[in-house]
Amino acid sequence: MAEPATPVTLGHRDEPHGTAPRPKVSRRREVSHASARSLLMTVLGEYVLPRDRPVWTSILVETLGMLDIEEKSARQALARSSAEGWLVSERVGRRVRWSLTEPGRRLLTEGAERIYAFGRDARGWQGRWLMLIVSVPEAKRDLRHRLRTRLTWAGFGSPVAGVWVSPDPRREPEAQQIVAELGLDAQAMSFTAAYGEVGDQESMVERSWDLSELTDRYEDFIDQFTGVRPSGGQAVLRAQTELVHEWRRFPFLDPQLPGELLPAGWSGTKAAELFHRKHVEWRPHAQSYWDELTENEDRA
């Protein structure tokens, strides 16, 4: 559940100004290509994590089947997750059941906290910026990419090459950890300050974050789940899983800018309200259906 999706950089832009905008990505198109492993992590976080008990292979395969994942792909996803240390298997007669490892439980717990808290609390902003200056030579492209990916996930944007900004000064320890782990701490510098009189803050925000693409993603999420009224346990479980699966990407994409820096009528606010309302509404029925599935399999 905490597993990051493939990095989608909404912050830094390598293209010079004046180049054609990148094509917009439809979230609906991405849903149909969701990987079995990614969906498995969502299922584990939503249904297995809250219960301190193993789960049969057949339950996981059946649940992924409800999400249009073929049995072969589901079993491969289980094997990969086990190989990476998130799951451990146990054979009981002819059947196999799976338990979360301690690292797997920790991964999913951290992810759940981030996902379910995301979009709930609007923090007040004091107008202070954290600025990080760190330059990576062009020849070290892999290092540049890793720095860009990690700082983007941490909510930083880059108005110009080598300069990263965040309206949340509390992220400084995280930035310090990132540059240290990448071996860049010796040439990095940070400052905390208010925006000055040269230029304007709105232009800096536009140069640092591609909020138009993020808006499109939020609008697709709203379109996908507004008006959805699943009937029956299986339909509710599918809807709940898809809801969480789609929402779990946003904490890695949205820099969570203060309201003062966002466009009027920000779609992220409406999307967050929709997610939390639907999640509360569907959760009891989805969890109950999961328990029904597991109880039936236990008696088999």
C-alpha positions in Angstrom: 0.0 0.0 0.0 2.9 2.3 0.7 4.7 1.1 -2.4 5.3 4.1 -4.6 3.9 3.9 -8.1 6.2 4.4 -11.0 7.6 7.9 -10.6 5.6 10.6 -12.3 7.4 13.9 -12.0 5.0 16.8 -11.6 7.5 19.1 -10.2 10.8 19.6 -12.0 10.8 20.3 -15.7 13.9 19.6 -17.7 12.4 21.1 -20.9 13.3 24.8 -21.7 10.5 27.3 -21.6 8.5 27.5 -24.8 8.5 23.8 -25.6 5.2 22.1 -26.3 3.4 20.9 -23.2 3.5 17.2 -22.4 0.4 15.2 -23.4 -2.1 14.8 -20.6 -2.5 11.4 -19.0 -5.9 10.0 -18.4 -6.2 8.2 -15.1 -8.9 5.9 -16.6 -6.5 4.6 -19.2 -4.0 3.9 -16.4 -6.5 1.9 -14.4 -6.9 -0.7 -17.1 -3.1 -1.3 -17.0 -2.7 -1.5 -13.2 -0.1 -4.1 -12.4 -1.1 -7.2 -10.4 1.6 -6.5 -7.9 0.5 -3.0 -7.3 -3.2 -4.1 -6.8 -2.0 -6.9 -4.5 -0.3 -4.3 -2.3 -3.6 -2.3 -2.1 -5.5 -5.5 -1.2 -3.0 -6.4 1.5 -3.1 -2.9 3.0 -6.8 -2.6 3.0 -7.9 -6.1 4.2 -4.9 -8.1 5.4 -3.1 -5.5 7.4 -6.0 -4.8 9.8 -6.2 -8.5 10.7 -3.5 -10.4 12.5 -4.0 -13.6 10.7 -2.8 -15.4 7.5 -4.8 -15.4 4.3 -5.2 -18.2 1.8 -3.8 -18.0 -1.7 -7.3 -18.7 -3.1 -8.7 -15.6 -1.3 -6.0 -13.3 -2.7 -6.3 -14.8 -6.2 -10.1 -14.5 -6.1 -10.0 -10.9 -5.0 -7.5 -9.9 -7.7 -9.7 -11.7 -10.1 -12.6 -9.4 -9.1 -10.2 -6.6 -10.2 -9.7 -8.2 -13.6 -6.3 -9.7 -12.8 -5.7 -13.2 -14.3 -4.8 -16.1 -11.9 -1.3 -16.5 -13.4 -0.5 -12.8 -12.9 -2.0 -12.9 -9.4 0.2 -15.9 -8.4 3.3 -14.2 -9.9 2.5 -11.1 -7.9 2.5 -13.2 -4.7 5.8 -14.8 -5.6 7.4 -11.5 -6.3 6.1 -9.9 -3.1 7.5 -12.9 -1.2 10.8 -12.7 -2.9 11.1 -9.1 -1.9 10.4 -9.9 1.7 6.9 -8.5 2.2 5.1 -11.8 2.5 5.9 -15.3 3.9 4.1 -18.5 2.8 3.1 -21.5 4.9 1.8 -24.8 3.5 -1.2 -26.4 5.2 -1.8 -29.7 3.6 -2.3 -29.0 -0.1 -3.1 -25.3 0.5 -0.9 -22.3 1.1 -1.5 -19.3 3.2 0.3 -16.0 3.4 1.3 -13.7 6.3 2.8 -10.3 6.3 6.4 -10.1 7.4 7.4 -7.4 9.9 9.0 -5.3 7.1 5.8 -5.8 5.1 3.6 -4.8 7.9 5.7 -1.7 8.6 5.6 -0.7 4.9 1.9 -1.1 4.7 1.3 0.7 8.1 3.3 3.7 7.0 1.5 3.8 3.7 -1.9 3.5 5.3 -1.2 6.4 7.6 -0.1 8.6 4.7 -3.0 7.6 2.4 -5.8 8.0 4.9 -4.5 11.2 6.4 -3.8 12.8 3.0 -6.2 15.6 2.1 -7.7 15.8 5.6 -5.8 18.6 7.4 -5.3 22.0 5.8 -2.3 23.6 7.5 -1.9 27.3 8.0 1.0 28.9 6.1 3.3 31.5 7.5 4.7 32.6 4.1 8.0 30.9 4.7 9.9 28.9 2.0 12.6 26.3 2.3 15.1 26.6 -0.5 17.6 23.8 -1.3 20.5 24.4 -3.7 22.1 21.3 -5.0 23.7 20.9 -8.4 24.5 17.6 -10.1 26.8 17.5 -13.2 25.0 16.7 -16.4 27.3 13.6 -16.8 25.7 12.0 -13.7 22.3 11.6 -15.2 21.3 8.7 -13.0 22.1 10.6 -9.9 20.2 13.6 -11.2 17.2 11.4 -11.8 17.3 9.9 -8.3 17.6 13.3 -6.7 14.8 14.7 -8.8 12.5 11.7 -8.0 13.1 11.8 -4.3 12.8 15.5 -3.9 9.6 15.5 -6.0 8.1 12.8 -3.8 9.0 14.9 -0.8 6.9 17.8 -2.2 9.7 20.0 -3.6 9.5 21.8 -6.9 12.3 23.2 -9.0 11.8 26.7 -10.6 15.3 26.6 -12.1 18.0 24.0 -12.5 19.8 23.2 -9.2 17.3 25.0 -7.0 14.5 23.3 -5.1 11.8 25.0 -3.1 9.1 23.9 -0.6 6.5 26.0 1.3 7.0 23.6 4.2 10.2 24.4 6.1 9.6 21.3 8.3 10.8 19.2 5.3 14.4 20.3 5.8 15.4 17.2 7.8 13.9 15.0 5.0 15.8 17.0 2.3 19.0 16.7 4.4 18.6 12.9 4.6 18.0 12.7 0.8 21.1 14.6 -0.2 23.2 12.7 2.4 22.1 9.3 1.2 22.9 10.4 -2.4 26.3 11.6 -1.4 25.5 15.2 -2.2 25.5 16.8 1.2 28.9 18.4 0.7 27.8 20.6 -2.1 24.2 21.3 -0.9 22.9 24.4 0.8 19.6 25.3 2.3 17.9 28.6 3.3 14.6 29.5 5.0 13.1 32.8 4.0 10.1 34.8 2.8 9.7 35.5 -0.9 11.3 38.8 -1.9 10.3 41.8 -4.1 11.9 40.5 -7.4 9.5 38.7 -9.6 6.3 37.2 -8.2 5.5 34.2 -6.2 2.7 32.9 -8.5 5.2 32.6 -11.4 7.6 30.7 -9.2 4.9 28.2 -8.3 3.9 27.8 -12.0 7.6 27.1 -12.9 8.1 24.7 -10.0 5.0 22.5 -10.2 2.8 21.3 -13.1 -0.5 21.9 -11.3 -2.5 21.7 -14.5 -1.6 18.0 -15.0 -2.3 17.3 -11.4 -5.7 19.0 -11.8 -6.5 16.6 -14.7 -5.7 13.6 -12.5 -7.9 14.8 -9.7 -10.7 15.5 -12.2 -10.4 12.0 -13.6 -10.6 10.6 -10.1 -13.7 12.7 -9.4 -15.3 11.6 -12.7 -14.5 7.9 -12.0 -16.0 7.7 -8.5 -18.8 10.4 -8.4 -22.1 8.7 -8.6 -20.8 5.1 -8.1 -23.2 3.2 -6.0 -22.1 -0.5 -5.8 -24.7 -3.1 -4.8 -23.8 -6.3 -3.1 -20.7 -7.4 -1.2 -18.5 -8.2 -4.1 -19.3 -5.0 -5.9 -18.6 -2.9 -2.8 -15.3 -4.7 -2.2 -14.2 -4.0 -5.8 -15.3 -0.3 -5.6 -13.5 0.2 -2.3 -10.3 -1.4 -3.5 -10.3 0.6 -6.7 -11.0 3.8 -4.7 -8.0 3.2 -2.4 -5.8 2.0 -5.3 -6.4 5.2 -7.2 -6.1 7.5 -4.2 -2.8 6.0 -3.0 -0.9 7.7 -5.8 -1.8 11.2 -4.9 0.4 11.5 -1.8 3.3 10.9 -4.1 2.1 13.3 -6.8 0.6 16.2 -4.9 3.1 18.6 -3.3 0.4 19.7 -0.9 0.8 23.4 -1.4 -0.9 25.8 1.0 -4.3 27.1 -0.1 -2.8 30.5 -0.8 -0.7 29.1 -3.6 -3.3 27.0 -5.3 -5.7 27.9 -8.1 -9.2 28.9 -7.2 -11.6 26.0 -6.9 -8.7 23.5 -6.5 -9.9 20.0 -7.6 -7.7 18.3 -5.0 -10.0 19.5 -2.2 -13.1 18.1 -3.9 -11.3 14.8 -4.7 -10.2 14.5 -1.0 -13.7 15.0 0.2 -15.0 12.4 -2.2 -12.4 9.8 -1.3 -12.9 10.1 2.5 -16.7 10.1 2.2 -16.8 7.1 -0.1 -14.2 5.2 2.0 -16.2 5.7 5.2 -19.4 4.7 3.4 -18.1 1.5 1.7 -15.6 0.3 4.2 -17.9 -1.7 6.6 -19.5 -3.6 3.7 -16.2 -4.3 2.0 -14.6 -5.5 5.2 -17.6 -7.6 6.0 -17.5 -9.3 2.5 -13.8 -10.0 3.0 -14.5 -11.7 6.3 -17.2 -13.7 4.6 -14.8 -14.9 2.0 -12.1 -15.9 4.5 -14.6 -17.7 6.8 -15.9 -19.7 3.8 -12.4 -20.7 2.8 -11.5 -21.6 6.4 -14.4 -24.1 6.5 -13.3 -25.6 3.1 
